[in-house]
C-alpha cells in the first residue's frame, strides 16, 4: 500500500520524538544534576511527561488519519452497494 507524504512525515516525527525523549531525558538529567538530585529528577520527569504528551498527539493524528481513510473507503463501498440496489 502506498503511503502519502504526510504519513511518512508523521512516522518520521514519531520516531524522532521517541529518540528525543530518550536522549533528551538523559541530557536534562545530566545538566540539572548540578542543582541537586531532587531538582534533576523533577526536571527529567517533567521533560518525559512533556515528550510523551507530544508523542501521544502525533499518534492521535496518525490514528485520526487512518480512521478518516477507513470511513472514506466504507462510504465509497456503501454508495456502490446503494447504486447497484437502485438499478435492480
OpenMM code with the backbone's topology and positions (N, CA, C; nanometers):
from openmm import Vec3, app, unit

residues = "UNK UNK UNK UNK UNK UNK UNK UNK UNK UNK UNK UNK UNK UNK UNK UNK UNK UNK UNK UNK UNK UNK UNK UNK UNK UNK UNK UNK UNK UNK UNK UNK UNK UNK UNK UNK UNK UNK UNK UNK UNK UNK UNK UNK UNK UNK UNK UNK UNK UNK UNK UNK UNK UNK UNK UNK UNK UNK UNK UNK UNK UNK UNK UNK UNK UNK UNK UNK UNK UNK UNK UNK UNK UNK UNK UNK UNK UNK UNK UNK UNK UNK UNK UNK UNK UNK UNK UNK".split()
positions = [
    Vec3(0.0838, -0.1175, 0.0000),
    Vec3(0.0000, 0.0000, 0.0000),
    Vec3(0.0886, 0.1243, 0.0000),
    Vec3(0.0564, 0.2173, -0.0856),
    Vec3(0.1356, 0.3381, -0.0981),
    Vec3(0.1018, 0.4341, 0.0160),
    Vec3(0.2063, 0.4880, 0.0773),
    Vec3(0.1874, 0.5819, 0.1871),
    Vec3(0.2060, 0.7238, 0.1355),
    Vec3(0.1255, 0.8151, 0.1886),
    Vec3(0.1358, 0.9541, 0.1459),
    Vec3(0.2554, 1.0208, 0.2132),
    Vec3(0.2886, 1.1362, 0.1641),
    Vec3(0.3988, 1.2126, 0.2208),
    Vec3(0.3684, 1.2510, 0.3652),
    Vec3(0.2422, 1.2837, 0.3916),
    Vec3(0.2018, 1.3200, 0.5276),
    Vec3(0.2218, 1.2033, 0.6239),
    Vec3(0.1866, 1.0822, 0.5821),
    Vec3(0.2043, 0.9652, 0.6678),
    Vec3(0.3519, 0.9368, 0.6928),
    Vec3(0.4333, 0.9519, 0.5907),
    Vec3(0.5770, 0.9297, 0.6083),
    Vec3(0.6370, 1.0350, 0.7009),
    Vec3(0.5942, 1.1600, 0.6861),
    Vec3(0.6421, 1.2657, 0.7733),
    Vec3(0.5975, 1.2420, 0.9169),
    Vec3(0.4741, 1.2005, 0.9349),
    Vec3(0.4223, 1.1728, 1.0684),
    Vec3(0.4968, 1.0570, 1.1337),
    Vec3(0.5260, 0.9539, 1.0576),
    Vec3(0.6009, 0.8410, 1.1093),
    Vec3(0.7427, 0.8825, 1.1484),
    Vec3(0.8047, 0.9649, 1.0665),
    Vec3(0.9381, 1.0149, 1.0985),
    Vec3(0.9362, 1.0981, 1.2265),
    Vec3(0.8344, 1.1834, 1.2410),
    Vec3(0.8251, 1.2683, 1.3593),
    Vec3(0.8029, 1.1872, 1.4868),
    Vec3(0.7276, 1.0790, 1.4772),
    Vec3(0.7075, 0.9932, 1.5946),
    Vec3(0.8394, 0.9280, 1.6344),
    Vec3(0.9132, 0.8772, 1.5385),
    Vec3(1.0430, 0.8184, 1.5684),
    Vec3(1.1400, 0.9202, 1.6249),
    Vec3(1.1390, 1.0400, 1.5691),
    Vec3(1.2251, 1.1466, 1.6192),
    Vec3(1.1864, 1.1854, 1.7615),
    Vec3(1.0574, 1.1878, 1.7900),
    Vec3(1.0119, 1.2227, 1.9243),
    Vec3(1.0557, 1.1184, 2.0269),
    Vec3(1.0514, 0.9898, 1.9892),
    Vec3(1.0999, 0.8855, 2.0809),
    Vec3(1.2492, 0.8988, 2.1051),
    Vec3(1.3253, 0.9267, 2.0003),
    Vec3(1.4694, 0.9449, 2.0171),
    Vec3(1.4987, 1.0677, 2.1035),
    Vec3(1.4234, 1.1742, 2.0810),
    Vec3(1.4395, 1.2943, 2.1614),
    Vec3(1.4038, 1.2689, 2.3074),
    Vec3(1.3044, 1.1860, 2.3299),
    Vec3(1.2664, 1.1515, 2.4667),
    Vec3(1.3807, 1.0817, 2.5386),
    Vec3(1.4397, 0.9832, 2.4750),
    Vec3(1.5469, 0.9065, 2.5388),
    Vec3(1.6717, 0.9922, 2.5591),
    Vec3(1.7183, 1.0542, 2.4524),
    Vec3(1.8403, 1.1339, 2.4633),
    Vec3(1.8186, 1.2615, 2.5446),
    Vec3(1.7042, 1.3243, 2.5244),
    Vec3(1.6763, 1.4483, 2.5959),
    Vec3(1.6634, 1.4289, 2.7455),
    Vec3(1.5993, 1.3209, 2.7873),
    Vec3(1.5863, 1.2973, 2.9307),
    Vec3(1.7236, 1.2722, 2.9945),
    Vec3(1.8096, 1.2030, 2.9234),
    Vec3(1.9447, 1.1807, 2.9739),
    Vec3(2.0194, 1.3133, 2.9892),
    Vec3(2.0134, 1.3958, 2.8849),
    Vec3(2.0851, 1.5227, 2.8907),
    Vec3(2.0238, 1.6198, 2.9915),
    Vec3(1.8931, 1.6209, 3.0033),
    Vec3(1.8295, 1.7073, 3.1035),
    Vec3(1.8745, 1.6666, 3.2428),
    Vec3(1.8799, 1.5381, 3.2679),
    Vec3(1.9256, 1.4929, 3.3993),
    Vec3(2.0715, 1.5306, 3.4225),
    Vec3(2.1554, 1.5070, 3.3218),
    Vec3(2.2985, 1.5376, 3.3379),
    Vec3(2.3222, 1.6870, 3.3595),
    Vec3(2.2451, 1.7718, 3.2935),
    Vec3(2.2648, 1.9162, 3.3059),
    Vec3(2.2120, 1.9669, 3.4402),
    Vec3(2.0974, 1.9167, 3.4836),
    Vec3(2.0352, 1.9701, 3.6049),
    Vec3(2.0809, 1.9008, 3.7322),
    Vec3(2.1627, 1.7976, 3.7252),
    Vec3(2.2071, 1.7286, 3.8458),
    Vec3(2.2961, 1.8193, 3.9311),
    Vec3(2.3544, 1.9222, 3.8724),
    Vec3(2.4383, 2.0157, 3.9471),
    Vec3(2.3553, 2.1029, 4.0419),
    Vec3(2.2247, 2.1127, 4.0164),
    Vec3(2.1366, 2.1903, 4.1048),
    Vec3(2.0798, 2.1050, 4.2171),
    Vec3(2.1126, 1.9792, 4.2183),
    Vec3(2.0645, 1.8878, 4.3210),
    Vec3(1.9879, 1.7734, 4.2582),
    Vec3(1.9948, 1.6585, 4.3258),
    Vec3(1.9302, 1.5389, 4.2721),
    Vec3(1.7777, 1.5519, 4.2640),
    Vec3(1.7095, 1.6053, 4.3681),
    Vec3(1.5632, 1.6166, 4.3567),
    Vec3(1.5199, 1.7067, 4.2412),
    Vec3(1.5907, 1.8180, 4.2218),
    Vec3(1.5566, 1.9068, 4.1103),
    Vec3(1.5821, 1.8386, 3.9763),
    Vec3(1.6908, 1.7651, 3.9662),
    Vec3(1.7230, 1.6941, 3.8416),
    Vec3(1.6167, 1.5892, 3.8112),
    Vec3(1.5737, 1.5184, 3.9139),
    Vec3(1.4708, 1.4171, 3.8951),
    Vec3(1.3383, 1.4803, 3.8527),
    Vec3(1.3023, 1.5912, 3.9158),
    Vec3(1.1778, 1.6604, 3.8820),
    Vec3(1.1833, 1.7162, 3.7400),
    Vec3(1.2948, 1.7775, 3.7029),
    Vec3(1.3094, 1.8329, 3.5679),
    Vec3(1.3042, 1.7224, 3.4629),
    Vec3(1.3662, 1.6101, 3.4919),
    Vec3(1.3656, 1.4978, 3.3978),
    Vec3(1.2259, 1.4407, 3.3816),
    Vec3(1.1546, 1.4261, 3.4930),
    Vec3(1.0167, 1.3757, 3.4851),
    Vec3(0.9271, 1.4719, 3.4081),
    Vec3(0.9447, 1.6006, 3.4294),
    Vec3(0.8674, 1.6995, 3.3543),
    Vec3(0.8964, 1.6877, 3.2046),
    Vec3(1.0235, 1.6732, 3.1697),
    Vec3(1.0608, 1.6581, 3.0298),
    Vec3(1.0009, 1.5308, 2.9697),
    Vec3(1.0030, 1.4218, 3.0463),
    Vec3(0.9474, 1.2947, 2.9984),
    Vec3(0.7970, 1.3075, 2.9757),
    Vec3(0.7253, 1.3689, 3.0702),
    Vec3(0.5808, 1.3852, 3.0534),
    Vec3(0.5477, 1.4740, 2.9343),
    Vec3(0.6228, 1.5814, 2.9167),
    Vec3(0.6006, 1.6688, 2.8019),
    Vec3(0.6271, 1.5948, 2.6709),
    Vec3(0.7349, 1.5174, 2.6655),
    Vec3(0.7685, 1.4416, 2.5447),
    Vec3(0.6629, 1.3346, 2.5152),
    Vec3(0.6166, 1.2661, 2.6199),
    Vec3(0.5122, 1.1657, 2.5985),
    Vec3(0.3829, 1.2299, 2.5507),
    Vec3(0.3524, 1.3497, 2.5992),
    Vec3(0.2344, 1.4210, 2.5506),
    Vec3(0.2480, 1.4505, 2.4012),
    Vec3(0.3663, 1.4953, 2.3597),
    Vec3(0.3892, 1.5222, 2.2164),
    Vec3(0.3763, 1.3943, 2.1339),
    Vec3(0.4286, 1.2840, 2.1842),
    Vec3(0.4184, 1.1558, 2.1137),
    Vec3(0.2728, 1.1136, 2.1019),
    Vec3(0.1960, 1.1306, 2.2104),
    Vec3(0.0539, 1.0958, 2.2057),
    Vec3(-0.0219, 1.1814, 2.1057),
    Vec3(0.0136, 1.3078, 2.0950),
    Vec3(-0.0516, 1.3944, 1.9969),
    Vec3(-0.0219, 1.3463, 1.8545),
    Vec3(0.1027, 1.3123, 1.8277),
    Vec3(0.1382, 1.2634, 1.6940),
    Vec3(0.0703, 1.1303, 1.6636),
    Vec3(0.0655, 1.0408, 1.7609),
    Vec3(-0.0036, 0.9126, 1.7403),
    Vec3(-0.1535, 0.9341, 1.7201),
    Vec3(-0.2091, 1.0309, 1.7922),
    Vec3(-0.3507, 1.0637, 1.7731),
    Vec3(-0.3785, 1.1129, 1.6324),
    Vec3(-0.2891, 1.1957, 1.5791),
    Vec3(-0.3043, 1.2400, 1.4401),
    Vec3(-0.2989, 1.1221, 1.3438),
    Vec3(-0.2087, 1.0293, 1.3701),
    Vec3(-0.1949, 0.9113, 1.2856),
    Vec3(-0.3219, 0.8257, 1.2893),
    Vec3(-0.3748, 0.8049, 1.4073),
    Vec3(-0.4974, 0.7253, 1.4220),
    Vec3(-0.6154, 0.7964, 1.3563),
    Vec3(-0.6246, 0.9279, 1.3737),
    Vec3(-0.7337, 1.0043, 1.3130),
    Vec3(-0.7290, 0.9953, 1.1610),
    Vec3(-0.6078, 1.0044, 1.1050),
    Vec3(-0.5947, 0.9948, 0.9591),
    Vec3(-0.6349, 0.8564, 0.9099),
    Vec3(-0.5928, 0.7516, 0.9805),
    Vec3(-0.6294, 0.6157, 0.9415),
    Vec3(-0.7805, 0.5952, 0.9506),
    Vec3(-0.8392, 0.6486, 1.0560),
    Vec3(-0.9839, 0.6352, 1.0748),
    Vec3(-1.0599, 0.7078, 0.9629),
    Vec3(-1.0133, 0.8256, 0.9265),
    Vec3(-1.0779, 0.9020, 0.8198),
    Vec3(-1.0679, 0.8289, 0.6863),
    Vec3(-0.9536, 0.7718, 0.6561),
    Vec3(-0.9378, 0.6967, 0.5316),
    Vec3(-1.0281, 0.5740, 0.5298),
    Vec3(-1.0406, 0.5066, 0.6438),
    Vec3(-1.1274, 0.3895, 0.6517),
    Vec3(-1.2737, 0.4291, 0.6315),
    Vec3(-1.3159, 0.5412, 0.6891),
    Vec3(-1.4532, 0.5877, 0.6699),
    Vec3(-1.4797, 0.6254, 0.5242),
    Vec3(-1.3821, 0.6850, 0.4575),
    Vec3(-1.3977, 0.7172, 0.3147),
    Vec3(-1.4174, 0.5906, 0.2317),
    Vec3(-1.3377, 0.4890, 0.2624),
    Vec3(-1.3485, 0.3627, 0.1893),
    Vec3(-1.4847, 0.2973, 0.2132),
    Vec3(-1.5300, 0.2980, 0.3377),
    Vec3(-1.6605, 0.2399, 0.3688),
    Vec3(-1.7727, 0.3166, 0.2994),
    Vec3(-1.7631, 0.4498, 0.2963),
    Vec3(-1.8641, 0.5313, 0.2297),
    Vec3(-1.8669, 0.5009, 0.0803),
    Vec3(-1.7495, 0.4861, 0.0206),
    Vec3(-1.7431, 0.4544, -0.1222),
    Vec3(-1.8086, 0.3191, -0.1510),
    Vec3(-1.7810, 0.2212, -0.0658),
    Vec3(-1.8411, 0.0891, -0.0855),
    Vec3(-1.9921, 0.0923, -0.0648),
    Vec3(-2.0378, 0.1646, 0.0351),
    Vec3(-2.1824, 0.1732, 0.0596),
    Vec3(-2.2544, 0.2436, -0.0555),
    Vec3(-2.1919, 0.3436, -0.1141),
    Vec3(-2.2535, 0.4118, -0.2293),
    Vec3(-2.2623, 0.3180, -0.3483),
    Vec3(-2.1563, 0.2364, -0.3685),
    Vec3(-2.1620, 0.1386, -0.4780),
    Vec3(-2.2722, 0.0370, -0.4553),
    Vec3(-2.2876, -0.0074, -0.3322),
    Vec3(-2.3944, -0.1029, -0.2995),
    Vec3(-2.5304, -0.0385, -0.3225),
    Vec3(-2.5462, 0.0864, -0.2786),
    Vec3(-2.6748, 0.1556, -0.2959),
    Vec3(-2.7067, 0.1737, -0.4442),
    Vec3(-2.6060, 0.2076, -0.5243),
    Vec3(-2.6278, 0.2234, -0.6686),
    Vec3(-2.6678, 0.0916, -0.7325),
    Vec3(-2.6044, -0.0171, -0.6903),
    Vec3(-2.6389, -0.1458, -0.7505),
    Vec3(-2.7785, -0.1911, -0.7071),
    Vec3(-2.8217, -0.1542, -0.5883),
    Vec3(-2.9576, -0.1886, -0.5445),
    Vec3(-3.0617, -0.1046, -0.6152),
    Vec3(-3.0277, 0.0217, -0.6445),
    Vec3(-3.1216, 0.1090, -0.7175),
    Vec3(-3.1433, 0.0610, -0.8599),
    Vec3(-3.0442, 0.0004, -0.9205),
    Vec3(-3.0558, -0.0484, -1.0589),
    Vec3(-3.1420, -0.1726, -1.0653),
    Vec3(-3.1409, -0.2509, -0.9579),
    Vec3(-3.2135, -0.3778, -0.9617),
    Vec3(-3.3618, -0.3627, -0.9432),
] * unit.nanometer
topology = app.Topology()
chain = topology.addChain("A")
for resn in residues:
    res = topology.addResidue(resn, chain)
    for name in ("N", "CA", "C"):
        topology.addAtom(name, app.Element.getBySymbol(name[0]), res)
